[in-house]
Amino acid sequence: MSMGGRLATVLGLFLVAVGLVVWGVATLLTPGVPGGVVNFTNTQAAGQPVNLTVQTVGAIGFGSHPTWVSYLVKDPRTGQWIHDTSWKLPANTVINMTVLQFDSGSPLRNQEWGQVQGTVNGAATLNGKSFSVYNSNTGNGVGHTFAIPQLNVSVPLVGVNSNANVCGAGPCQLSSPHNVETFSFKTPGPGTYNWQCFVPCALGYLFGNGGAMSTQNYMGGELEVVG
Ligand SMILES: [Cu+2]
């Protein structure tokens, strides 16, 4: 092979290696499954409340961690459930959340997490009934919380009866036992706000805090609030 040919081969291999490194880093930094960010900024007229529906499942059932607990979000356009916890929302807008809770629960380690905080009118509804605090030592306990620490929002998600035929793999269908919770919060000005579950719900991890609790798209995500 000529000198020029060898140089071209070396250069070509070098570029392939650089490409692989860039692709690898980009993949690591954006583990979001489809789409990256679910866009809720153009689903309704400007200034109108945004409807956002999620479900919480005891086991996601697919992907690289099928046994992990997870949130899923309903695509506002197609109605499909997608495994993506980064949502783009309009600023200074009321977000009407509906949570379909398919997971079982337990008594909370911290009773503070049983309080509804930071929502419009300080309350949430559980299967149609308004509540502002849930005693997790009663009933089926609490499975998860939906919390946005920077906005002081926190809502306990009440568990379903673990002896019932609990949905084993997401996305769960309405025919499986579930609780419906609704609440509203108002987005602030533009910025990035993290949201997460505070109940150490990652089975099999030290104190329940690893795995799904510390991985994007499972028990936490990002609100990308835009003007
Ligand atoms: Cu959780």
py3Dmol code that shows the C-alpha trace and the ligand (Angstrom):
import py3Dmol

protein = """\
ATOM      1  CA  MET A   1       0.000   0.000   0.000  1.00  0.00           C
ATOM      2  CA  SER A   2       1.284   3.471  -0.814  1.00  0.00           C
ATOM      3  CA  MET A   3       2.160   5.947   1.893  1.00  0.00           C
ATOM      4  CA  GLY A   4      -0.896   8.019   0.926  1.00  0.00           C
ATOM      5  CA  GLY A   5      -3.139   4.943   1.074  1.00  0.00           C
ATOM      6  CA  ARG A   6      -1.822   4.009   4.533  1.00  0.00           C
ATOM      7  CA  LEU A   7      -2.303   7.547   5.779  1.00  0.00           C
ATOM      8  CA  ALA A   8      -5.861   7.560   4.445  1.00  0.00           C
ATOM      9  CA  THR A   9      -6.569   4.229   6.177  1.00  0.00           C
ATOM     10  CA  VAL A  10      -5.133   5.455   9.499  1.00  0.00           C
ATOM     11  CA  LEU A  11      -7.058   8.718   9.219  1.00  0.00           C
ATOM     12  CA  GLY A  12     -10.237   6.819   8.353  1.00  0.00           C
ATOM     13  CA  LEU A  13      -9.878   4.488  11.352  1.00  0.00           C
ATOM     14  CA  PHE A  14      -9.113   7.481  13.582  1.00  0.00           C
ATOM     15  CA  LEU A  15     -12.296   9.257  12.455  1.00  0.00           C
ATOM     16  CA  VAL A  16     -14.344   6.103  13.075  1.00  0.00           C
ATOM     17  CA  ALA A  17     -12.866   5.865  16.603  1.00  0.00           C
ATOM     18  CA  VAL A  18     -13.650   9.541  17.295  1.00  0.00           C
ATOM     19  CA  GLY A  19     -17.172   9.020  15.984  1.00  0.00           C
ATOM     20  CA  LEU A  20     -17.703   6.026  18.270  1.00  0.00           C
ATOM     21  CA  VAL A  21     -16.461   7.968  21.312  1.00  0.00           C
ATOM     22  CA  VAL A  22     -18.753  10.928  20.533  1.00  0.00           C
ATOM     23  CA  TRP A  23     -21.715   8.577  19.980  1.00  0.00           C
ATOM     24  CA  GLY A  24     -20.939   6.702  23.221  1.00  0.00           C
ATOM     25  CA  VAL A  25     -20.736   9.887  25.304  1.00  0.00           C
ATOM     26  CA  ALA A  26     -23.907  11.304  23.726  1.00  0.00           C
ATOM     27  CA  THR A  27     -25.735   8.040  24.449  1.00  0.00           C
ATOM     28  CA  LEU A  28     -24.582   8.069  28.061  1.00  0.00           C
ATOM     29  CA  LEU A  29     -25.667  11.662  28.549  1.00  0.00           C
ATOM     30  CA  THR A  30     -29.097  11.151  27.008  1.00  0.00           C
ATOM     31  CA  PRO A  31     -30.477   7.850  28.271  1.00  0.00           C
ATOM     32  CA  GLY A  32     -34.026   9.034  27.474  1.00  0.00           C
ATOM     33  CA  VAL A  33     -35.687   6.351  25.422  1.00  0.00           C
ATOM     34  CA  PRO A  34     -37.736   7.790  22.562  1.00  0.00           C
ATOM     35  CA  GLY A  35     -37.655  11.446  21.662  1.00  0.00           C
ATOM     36  CA  GLY A  36     -35.633  12.841  24.587  1.00  0.00           C
ATOM     37  CA  VAL A  37     -38.207  15.410  25.732  1.00  0.00           C
ATOM     38  CA  VAL A  38     -41.985  15.159  25.506  1.00  0.00           C
ATOM     39  CA  ASN A  39     -43.344  18.485  24.313  1.00  0.00           C
ATOM     40  CA  PHE A  40     -46.432  19.891  26.043  1.00  0.00           C
ATOM     41  CA  THR A  41     -46.014  23.477  24.851  1.00  0.00           C
ATOM     42  CA  ASN A  42     -48.248  23.262  21.790  1.00  0.00           C
ATOM     43  CA  THR A  43     -50.974  20.896  22.934  1.00  0.00           C
ATOM     44  CA  GLN A  44     -53.382  23.708  23.836  1.00  0.00           C
ATOM     45  CA  ALA A  45     -53.988  27.413  23.195  1.00  0.00           C
ATOM     46  CA  ALA A  46     -51.474  29.771  24.829  1.00  0.00           C
ATOM     47  CA  GLY A  47     -52.346  30.498  28.468  1.00  0.00           C
ATOM     48  CA  GLN A  48     -54.685  27.514  28.744  1.00  0.00           C
ATOM     49  CA  PRO A  49     -53.964  24.797  31.318  1.00  0.00           C
ATOM     50  CA  VAL A  50     -51.930  21.824  30.151  1.00  0.00           C
ATOM     51  CA  ASN A  51     -53.188  18.297  30.793  1.00  0.00           C
ATOM     52  CA  LEU A  52     -50.416  15.859  31.638  1.00  0.00           C
ATOM     53  CA  THR A  53     -51.098  12.193  32.415  1.00  0.00           C
ATOM     54  CA  VAL A  54     -48.602   9.757  33.890  1.00  0.00           C
ATOM     55  CA  GLN A  55     -48.750   6.254  35.281  1.00  0.00           C
ATOM     56  CA  THR A  56     -46.585   4.614  37.929  1.00  0.00           C
ATOM     57  CA  VAL A  57     -45.858   0.914  37.580  1.00  0.00           C
ATOM     58  CA  GLY A  58     -44.225  -1.633  39.891  1.00  0.00           C
ATOM     59  CA  ALA A  59     -42.170  -2.991  36.982  1.00  0.00           C
ATOM     60  CA  ILE A  60     -41.593  -1.284  33.672  1.00  0.00           C
ATOM     61  CA  GLY A  61     -41.532  -4.645  31.866  1.00  0.00           C
ATOM     62  CA  PHE A  62     -39.256  -3.661  28.966  1.00  0.00           C
ATOM     63  CA  GLY A  63     -35.923  -2.023  28.165  1.00  0.00           C
ATOM     64  CA  SER A  64     -32.634  -2.561  29.988  1.00  0.00           C
ATOM     65  CA  HIS A  65     -34.206  -2.751  33.478  1.00  0.00           C
ATOM     66  CA  PRO A  66     -37.557  -4.510  33.057  1.00  0.00           C
ATOM     67  CA  THR A  67     -38.002  -5.143  36.796  1.00  0.00           C
ATOM     68  CA  TRP A  68     -37.544  -1.527  37.889  1.00  0.00           C
ATOM     69  CA  VAL A  69     -40.347   0.693  39.143  1.00  0.00           C
ATOM     70  CA  SER A  70     -41.066   3.541  36.800  1.00  0.00           C
ATOM     71  CA  TYR A  71     -43.163   6.412  35.638  1.00  0.00           C
ATOM     72  CA  LEU A  72     -44.522   6.514  32.092  1.00  0.00           C
ATOM     73  CA  VAL A  73     -46.072   9.547  30.417  1.00  0.00           C
ATOM     74  CA  LYS A  74     -48.934   9.702  27.951  1.00  0.00           C
ATOM     75  CA  ASP A  75     -47.902  11.277  24.670  1.00  0.00           C
ATOM     76  CA  PRO A  76     -50.213  14.317  24.322  1.00  0.00           C
ATOM     77  CA  ARG A  77     -50.535  13.766  20.581  1.00  0.00           C
ATOM     78  CA  THR A  78     -50.770  10.021  20.078  1.00  0.00           C
ATOM     79  CA  GLY A  79     -52.092   8.934  23.481  1.00  0.00           C
ATOM     80  CA  GLN A  80     -49.327   6.286  23.596  1.00  0.00           C
ATOM     81  CA  TRP A  81     -47.524   5.596  26.858  1.00  0.00           C
ATOM     82  CA  ILE A  82     -43.875   6.493  26.597  1.00  0.00           C
ATOM     83  CA  HIS A  83     -40.926   5.896  28.884  1.00  0.00           C
ATOM     84  CA  ASP A  84     -39.602   9.435  29.114  1.00  0.00           C
ATOM     85  CA  THR A  85     -39.597  11.637  32.206  1.00  0.00           C
ATOM     86  CA  SER A  86     -38.349  14.879  30.597  1.00  0.00           C
ATOM     87  CA  TRP A  87     -41.205  17.161  29.703  1.00  0.00           C
ATOM     88  CA  LYS A  88     -41.221  20.554  28.037  1.00  0.00           C
ATOM     89  CA  LEU A  89     -43.874  22.804  29.595  1.00  0.00           C
ATOM     90  CA  PRO A  90     -44.969  26.407  29.006  1.00  0.00           C
ATOM     91  CA  ALA A  91     -43.997  28.933  31.703  1.00  0.00           C
ATOM     92  CA  ASN A  92     -46.529  30.485  34.125  1.00  0.00           C
ATOM     93  CA  THR A  93     -49.147  27.914  33.208  1.00  0.00           C
ATOM     94  CA  VAL A  94     -51.367  25.633  35.269  1.00  0.00           C
ATOM     95  CA  ILE A  95     -50.504  21.979  34.729  1.00  0.00           C
ATOM     96  CA  ASN A  96     -53.357  19.568  35.445  1.00  0.00           C
ATOM     97  CA  MET A  97     -51.737  16.289  36.411  1.00  0.00           C
ATOM     98  CA  THR A  98     -53.498  12.943  36.364  1.00  0.00           C
ATOM     99  CA  VAL A  99     -51.594  10.045  37.908  1.00  0.00           C
ATOM    100  CA  LEU A 100     -52.680   6.458  37.378  1.00  0.00           C
ATOM    101  CA  GLN A 101     -51.008   4.581  40.214  1.00  0.00           C
ATOM    102  CA  PHE A 102     -50.725   0.853  39.485  1.00  0.00           C
ATOM    103  CA  ASP A 103     -48.120   0.036  42.154  1.00  0.00           C
ATOM    104  CA  SER A 104     -48.656  -1.189  45.694  1.00  0.00           C
ATOM    105  CA  GLY A 105     -47.511   0.857  48.682  1.00  0.00           C
ATOM    106  CA  SER A 106     -46.239   0.667  52.249  1.00  0.00           C
ATOM    107  CA  PRO A 107     -46.034   2.866  55.353  1.00  0.00           C
ATOM    108  CA  LEU A 108     -43.790   5.863  54.703  1.00  0.00           C
ATOM    109  CA  ARG A 109     -40.419   6.179  56.462  1.00  0.00           C
ATOM    110  CA  ASN A 110     -41.066   9.915  56.654  1.00  0.00           C
ATOM    111  CA  GLN A 111     -44.658  10.964  57.365  1.00  0.00           C
ATOM    112  CA  GLU A 112     -43.964  14.366  55.758  1.00  0.00           C
ATOM    113  CA  TRP A 113     -44.228  12.633  52.400  1.00  0.00           C
ATOM    114  CA  GLY A 114     -47.895  11.923  53.155  1.00  0.00           C
ATOM    115  CA  GLN A 115     -48.659  15.653  52.873  1.00  0.00           C
ATOM    116  CA  VAL A 116     -49.918  17.275  49.702  1.00  0.00           C
ATOM    117  CA  GLN A 117     -47.840  20.395  49.215  1.00  0.00           C
ATOM    118  CA  GLY A 118     -47.429  23.149  46.665  1.00  0.00           C
ATOM    119  CA  THR A 119     -50.446  22.307  44.526  1.00  0.00           C
ATOM    120  CA  VAL A 120     -53.156  24.735  43.428  1.00  0.00           C
ATOM    121  CA  ASN A 121     -55.433  24.987  46.519  1.00  0.00           C
ATOM    122  CA  GLY A 122     -53.063  22.735  48.491  1.00  0.00           C
ATOM    123  CA  ALA A 123     -54.998  19.585  47.738  1.00  0.00           C
ATOM    124  CA  ALA A 124     -55.164  16.605  45.428  1.00  0.00           C
ATOM    125  CA  THR A 125     -57.905  14.112  44.675  1.00  0.00           C
ATOM    126  CA  LEU A 126     -57.764  10.369  45.252  1.00  0.00           C
ATOM    127  CA  ASN A 127     -60.358   8.495  43.184  1.00  0.00           C
ATOM    128  CA  GLY A 128     -62.465  11.648  43.063  1.00  0.00           C
ATOM    129  CA  LYS A 129     -62.157  12.627  46.743  1.00  0.00           C
ATOM    130  CA  SER A 130     -60.158  15.665  47.789  1.00  0.00           C
ATOM    131  CA  PHE A 131     -57.382  15.150  50.340  1.00  0.00           C
ATOM    132  CA  SER A 132     -54.443  17.118  51.684  1.00  0.00           C
ATOM    133  CA  VAL A 133     -52.687  14.484  53.776  1.00  0.00           C
ATOM    134  CA  TYR A 134     -52.638  10.686  53.517  1.00  0.00           C
ATOM    135  CA  ASN A 135     -51.842   8.544  56.543  1.00  0.00           C
ATOM    136  CA  SER A 136     -49.677   5.832  55.009  1.00  0.00           C
ATOM    137  CA  ASN A 137     -50.053   3.621  58.103  1.00  0.00           C
ATOM    138  CA  THR A 138     -53.617   3.009  56.969  1.00  0.00           C
ATOM    139  CA  GLY A 139     -55.035   1.328  53.897  1.00  0.00           C
ATOM    140  CA  ASN A 140     -52.518   0.227  51.277  1.00  0.00           C
ATOM    141  CA  GLY A 141     -49.866   2.781  52.197  1.00  0.00           C
ATOM    142  CA  VAL A 142     -48.031   5.017  49.747  1.00  0.00           C
ATOM    143  CA  GLY A 143     -46.050   3.752  46.737  1.00  0.00           C
ATOM    144  CA  HIS A 144     -44.383   6.891  45.417  1.00  0.00           C
ATOM    145  CA  THR A 145     -44.426  10.646  45.551  1.00  0.00           C
ATOM    146  CA  PHE A 146     -44.470  13.121  42.709  1.00  0.00           C
ATOM    147  CA  ALA A 147     -42.332  16.008  43.908  1.00  0.00           C
ATOM    148  CA  ILE A 148     -40.756  19.092  42.373  1.00  0.00           C
ATOM    149  CA  PRO A 149     -38.471  20.301  45.201  1.00  0.00           C
ATOM    150  CA  GLN A 150     -37.735  23.738  43.704  1.00  0.00           C
ATOM    151  CA  LEU A 151     -41.482  24.467  43.480  1.00  0.00           C
ATOM    152  CA  ASN A 152     -42.263  22.889  46.877  1.00  0.00           C
ATOM    153  CA  VAL A 153     -44.638  20.512  45.131  1.00  0.00           C
ATOM    154  CA  SER A 154     -45.076  17.066  46.680  1.00  0.00           C
ATOM    155  CA  VAL A 155     -47.978  14.648  46.352  1.00  0.00           C
ATOM    156  CA  PRO A 156     -48.186  11.143  47.857  1.00  0.00           C
ATOM    157  CA  LEU A 157     -49.283   8.426  45.433  1.00  0.00           C
ATOM    158  CA  VAL A 158     -51.431   5.948  47.302  1.00  0.00           C
ATOM    159  CA  GLY A 159     -50.756   2.245  46.703  1.00  0.00           C
ATOM    160  CA  VAL A 160     -53.128  -0.398  45.412  1.00  0.00           C
ATOM    161  CA  ASN A 161     -53.867  -3.553  47.380  1.00  0.00           C
ATOM    162  CA  SER A 162     -50.783  -5.766  46.950  1.00  0.00           C
ATOM    163  CA  ASN A 163     -52.972  -8.879  47.188  1.00  0.00           C
ATOM    164  CA  ALA A 164     -54.984  -7.764  44.185  1.00  0.00           C
ATOM    165  CA  ASN A 165     -53.959  -8.736  40.672  1.00  0.00           C
ATOM    166  CA  VAL A 166     -51.326  -5.973  40.481  1.00  0.00           C
ATOM    167  CA  CYS A 167     -50.125  -5.094  36.978  1.00  0.00           C
ATOM    168  CA  GLY A 168     -46.733  -6.780  36.440  1.00  0.00           C
ATOM    169  CA  ALA A 169     -45.403  -4.869  33.436  1.00  0.00           C
ATOM    170  CA  GLY A 170     -45.900  -1.406  32.003  1.00  0.00           C
ATOM    171  CA  PRO A 171     -47.617   0.209  30.327  1.00  0.00           C
ATOM    172  CA  CYS A 172     -50.488  -0.926  32.545  1.00  0.00           C
ATOM    173  CA  GLN A 173     -54.058  -0.960  31.296  1.00  0.00           C
ATOM    174  CA  LEU A 174     -57.042   0.537  33.087  1.00  0.00           C
ATOM    175  CA  SER A 175     -58.362  -3.012  33.631  1.00  0.00           C
ATOM    176  CA  SER A 176     -55.591  -3.520  36.262  1.00  0.00           C
ATOM    177  CA  PRO A 177     -56.166  -2.258  39.817  1.00  0.00           C
ATOM    178  CA  HIS A 178     -55.133   1.387  40.089  1.00  0.00           C
ATOM    179  CA  ASN A 179     -55.752   4.611  41.944  1.00  0.00           C
ATOM    180  CA  VAL A 180     -56.461   7.824  40.086  1.00  0.00           C
ATOM    181  CA  GLU A 181     -54.997  10.984  41.574  1.00  0.00           C
ATOM    182  CA  THR A 182     -55.304  14.483  40.218  1.00  0.00           C
ATOM    183  CA  PHE A 183     -53.718  17.758  41.249  1.00  0.00           C
ATOM    184  CA  SER A 184     -52.580  20.982  39.618  1.00  0.00           C
ATOM    185  CA  PHE A 185     -49.500  23.106  39.953  1.00  0.00           C
ATOM    186  CA  LYS A 186     -48.338  26.257  38.238  1.00  0.00           C
ATOM    187  CA  THR A 187     -45.075  26.413  36.334  1.00  0.00           C
ATOM    188  CA  PRO A 188     -42.778  29.323  37.205  1.00  0.00           C
ATOM    189  CA  GLY A 189     -40.685  31.280  34.689  1.00  0.00           C
ATOM    190  CA  PRO A 190     -38.399  29.561  32.229  1.00  0.00           C
ATOM    191  CA  GLY A 191     -35.792  27.184  33.607  1.00  0.00           C
ATOM    192  CA  THR A 192     -35.038  23.547  34.277  1.00  0.00           C
ATOM    193  CA  TYR A 193     -36.679  22.007  37.327  1.00  0.00           C
ATOM    194  CA  ASN A 194     -36.034  18.470  38.478  1.00  0.00           C
ATOM    195  CA  TRP A 195     -38.860  16.302  39.694  1.00  0.00           C
ATOM    196  CA  GLN A 196     -38.568  12.995  41.513  1.00  0.00           C
ATOM    197  CA  CYS A 197     -40.100  10.393  43.772  1.00  0.00           C
ATOM    198  CA  PHE A 198     -38.877  10.567  47.371  1.00  0.00           C
ATOM    199  CA  VAL A 199     -40.116   7.171  48.540  1.00  0.00           C
ATOM    200  CA  PRO A 200     -37.094   4.803  48.501  1.00  0.00           C
ATOM    201  CA  CYS A 201     -38.867   2.431  46.151  1.00  0.00           C
ATOM    202  CA  ALA A 202     -35.945   0.769  44.324  1.00  0.00           C
ATOM    203  CA  LEU A 203     -36.273  -2.851  45.460  1.00  0.00           C
ATOM    204  CA  GLY A 204     -32.978  -4.685  45.735  1.00  0.00           C
ATOM    205  CA  TYR A 205     -30.859  -1.534  46.221  1.00  0.00           C
ATOM    206  CA  LEU A 206     -29.291  -0.297  49.433  1.00  0.00           C
ATOM    207  CA  PHE A 207     -32.088   1.354  51.455  1.00  0.00           C
ATOM    208  CA  GLY A 208     -34.102   1.387  48.211  1.00  0.00           C
ATOM    209  CA  ASN A 209     -32.218   4.415  46.942  1.00  0.00           C
ATOM    210  CA  GLY A 210     -30.220   3.135  43.952  1.00  0.00           C
ATOM    211  CA  GLY A 211     -31.398   1.808  40.612  1.00  0.00           C
ATOM    212  CA  ALA A 212     -34.692   3.335  39.554  1.00  0.00           C
ATOM    213  CA  MET A 213     -34.379   6.061  42.206  1.00  0.00           C
ATOM    214  CA  SER A 214     -31.181   7.446  40.735  1.00  0.00           C
ATOM    215  CA  THR A 215     -31.677   6.822  37.026  1.00  0.00           C
ATOM    216  CA  GLN A 216     -33.304   9.216  34.588  1.00  0.00           C
ATOM    217  CA  ASN A 217     -36.645   8.042  33.139  1.00  0.00           C
ATOM    218  CA  TYR A 218     -37.591   5.853  36.103  1.00  0.00           C
ATOM    219  CA  MET A 219     -38.310   7.686  39.386  1.00  0.00           C
ATOM    220  CA  GLY A 220     -37.362  11.184  38.351  1.00  0.00           C
ATOM    221  CA  GLY A 221     -36.963  13.548  35.458  1.00  0.00           C
ATOM    222  CA  GLU A 222     -36.833  17.115  34.285  1.00  0.00           C
ATOM    223  CA  LEU A 223     -39.299  19.863  33.585  1.00  0.00           C
ATOM    224  CA  GLU A 224     -37.961  22.068  30.839  1.00  0.00           C
ATOM    225  CA  VAL A 225     -40.043  25.213  31.337  1.00  0.00           C
ATOM    226  CA  VAL A 226     -39.940  27.597  28.400  1.00  0.00           C
ATOM    227  CA  GLY A 227     -41.325  31.103  27.846  1.00  0.00           C
TER     228      GLY A 227
END
"""
ligand_1 = """\
1
CU
Cu -40.959 5.824 43.652
"""
view = py3Dmol.view(width=600, height=400)
view.addModel(protein, "pdb")
view.setStyle({"model": 0}, {"cartoon": {"style": "trace"}})
view.addModel(ligand_1, "xyz")
view.setStyle({"model": 1}, {"stick": {}})
view.zoomTo()
view.show()
